[in-house]
Amino acid sequence: MRSLIRWDPFREMMSIRETMDRLFDSYFYGQPGELTGGWTWELPLDVTEKDDAFLVKASLPGIKPDDLDVTFENNTLTIRGEVKAEEESEGTRYHLRERRYGTFARSITLPRGIQGDAIEANYEAGVLTLRLPKAEEVKPKRIAVRTGETPMIEGKAKSVVSKN
């Protein structure tokens, strides 16, 4: 049994938009070529938050830790690096060449209250993991709530935001 699908002009416009996005991405973010000397690429990140720290994970397969430069300044975390191109030998013909090489950089701004001098970095199996501990003043605090007749009830504050 076949079902009918209602025609939706917006779905077709989204398809055209996705095609145009891919076209512009390939133009601005690089195709292998002589002018760029390789690919330019965006570094994929996962950023999570826990009560005591932010965790940042970056996928960097095949990159040596010595080729990475990680900085934290003015609440901005920057990860830079370079993947060097392999030497091409004479007589080698490529049938497919998709591995990326060249320089990359990614910066993200994090909320205030990071202890910059206590940041930890670990690189294992192609994944860079950064632990950015929160300062004591921005960590959630436990607030005790008392009632007149019953024993103390404890509640947990999610976050404290100052309106300065």
C-alpha positions as CSV (number, residue, x, y, z in Angstrom):
1,M,0.0,0.0,0.0
2,R,1.4,3.4,-0.9
3,S,0.8,6.5,1.1
4,L,0.4,10.0,-0.1
5,I,2.7,12.7,1.1
6,R,1.4,16.2,1.1
7,W,3.5,18.6,-0.9
8,D,5.3,21.0,1.3
9,P,7.0,24.0,-0.5
10,F,9.0,24.7,2.7
11,R,10.6,21.2,2.6
12,E,11.8,21.9,-0.9
13,M,13.2,25.3,0.1
14,M,15.1,23.6,3.0
15,S,16.5,21.1,0.5
16,I,17.7,24.0,-1.7
17,R,19.1,25.8,1.3
18,E,21.0,22.7,2.5
19,T,22.5,22.4,-1.0
20,M,23.6,26.0,-1.0
21,D,25.1,25.7,2.4
22,R,27.2,22.7,1.3
23,L,28.3,24.7,-1.8
24,F,29.3,27.8,0.3
25,D,31.0,25.5,2.9
26,S,33.1,23.8,0.3
27,Y,34.1,27.2,-1.2
28,F,34.9,29.1,2.1
29,Y,36.2,26.2,4.2
30,G,38.3,24.6,1.6
31,Q,38.8,22.2,-1.2
32,P,42.1,20.6,-1.8
33,G,43.9,23.0,-4.1
34,E,47.1,24.8,-4.9
35,L,46.3,28.1,-3.3
36,T,45.4,26.7,0.2
37,G,48.0,24.0,0.2
38,G,45.4,21.6,1.7
39,W,42.2,21.7,3.6
40,T,41.1,24.1,6.2
41,W,38.8,22.6,8.7
42,E,36.7,23.1,11.8
43,L,37.7,21.3,14.9
44,P,34.7,19.3,16.4
45,L,34.2,19.9,20.1
46,D,31.9,18.6,22.9
47,V,31.5,21.0,25.9
48,T,29.8,19.8,29.0
49,E,29.3,21.3,32.4
50,K,29.4,19.6,35.8
51,D,28.9,21.2,39.3
52,D,32.7,21.7,39.7
53,A,34.1,22.0,36.2
54,F,33.6,22.3,32.4
55,L,34.8,19.5,30.3
56,V,35.9,20.0,26.7
57,K,36.6,17.1,24.3
58,A,38.2,17.6,20.9
59,S,38.6,14.8,18.3
60,L,42.2,15.1,17.0
61,P,43.1,11.7,15.4
62,G,46.6,11.3,14.2
63,I,47.9,14.6,15.8
64,K,50.9,14.5,18.1
65,P,50.4,16.3,21.4
66,D,53.5,18.4,20.7
67,D,51.8,19.8,17.6
68,L,49.0,21.3,19.8
69,D,48.8,24.7,21.4
70,V,46.1,25.2,24.0
71,T,45.6,28.6,25.6
72,F,43.1,30.1,28.0
73,E,42.9,33.9,28.1
74,N,40.0,36.3,29.0
75,N,37.6,33.3,29.4
76,T,38.4,32.2,25.8
77,L,39.8,28.7,25.3
78,T,41.8,28.3,22.0
79,I,43.0,25.1,20.6
80,R,45.5,25.3,17.7
81,G,47.5,22.8,15.8
82,E,48.8,21.6,12.5
83,V,48.6,18.3,10.6
84,K,51.6,18.1,8.3
85,A,51.2,16.8,4.8
86,E,53.0,13.7,3.8
87,E,55.8,13.9,1.3
88,E,54.7,12.9,-2.2
89,S,57.0,10.5,-3.8
90,E,57.6,10.5,-7.6
91,G,55.5,8.0,-9.5
92,T,52.7,7.9,-6.9
93,R,49.2,8.5,-8.3
94,Y,46.4,9.0,-5.9
95,H,43.0,7.4,-6.6
96,L,41.5,9.0,-3.6
97,R,42.9,11.6,-1.2
98,E,40.5,12.7,1.6
99,R,42.7,13.0,4.7
100,R,43.0,16.6,5.8
101,Y,46.2,18.4,6.5
102,G,47.1,22.0,7.3
103,T,46.5,24.3,10.3
104,F,43.4,24.5,12.4
105,A,42.2,26.7,15.3
106,R,39.1,26.8,17.4
107,S,38.1,29.3,20.1
108,I,35.2,29.2,22.4
109,T,34.2,31.6,25.1
110,L,33.3,30.2,28.5
111,P,31.4,31.8,31.4
112,R,33.4,33.7,34.0
113,G,34.7,31.9,37.0
114,I,37.2,29.4,35.5
115,Q,40.4,28.7,37.5
116,G,42.8,29.2,34.6
117,D,45.8,28.1,36.6
118,A,44.2,24.7,37.4
119,I,43.2,23.6,33.9
120,E,44.1,20.0,33.2
121,A,44.7,18.5,29.7
122,N,44.8,14.8,28.7
123,Y,45.4,13.4,25.2
124,E,44.5,9.8,24.7
125,A,43.4,7.7,21.6
126,G,43.1,10.9,19.5
127,V,40.8,12.7,21.9
128,L,42.0,15.8,23.8
129,T,40.1,16.2,27.1
130,L,40.3,19.5,29.0
131,R,39.0,19.9,32.5
132,L,38.4,23.6,33.4
133,P,37.6,23.8,37.1
134,K,35.1,26.4,38.3
135,A,36.1,29.0,40.9
136,E,34.6,28.5,44.4
137,E,32.4,31.6,44.1
138,V,30.5,30.2,41.1
139,K,30.0,26.6,42.3
140,P,26.5,25.7,43.4
141,K,26.0,26.0,47.2
142,R,23.7,23.9,49.4
143,I,21.2,26.0,51.3
144,A,19.5,24.7,54.5
145,V,15.8,25.5,54.8
146,R,14.4,25.4,58.3
147,T,10.8,25.4,59.4
148,G,9.3,26.2,62.8
149,E,8.3,22.7,63.9
150,T,9.9,20.1,61.7
151,P,13.5,19.1,61.4
152,M,15.7,20.9,58.8
153,I,15.0,20.3,55.1
154,E,17.9,20.7,52.7
155,G,17.6,22.1,49.2
156,K,20.1,22.4,46.5
157,A,20.7,25.7,44.6
158,K,21.3,25.4,40.9
159,S,23.3,28.5,40.4
160,V,23.8,31.9,41.8
161,V,23.7,34.7,39.3
162,S,24.7,38.3,40.3
163,K,22.9,41.2,38.7
164,N,25.8,43.7,38.7
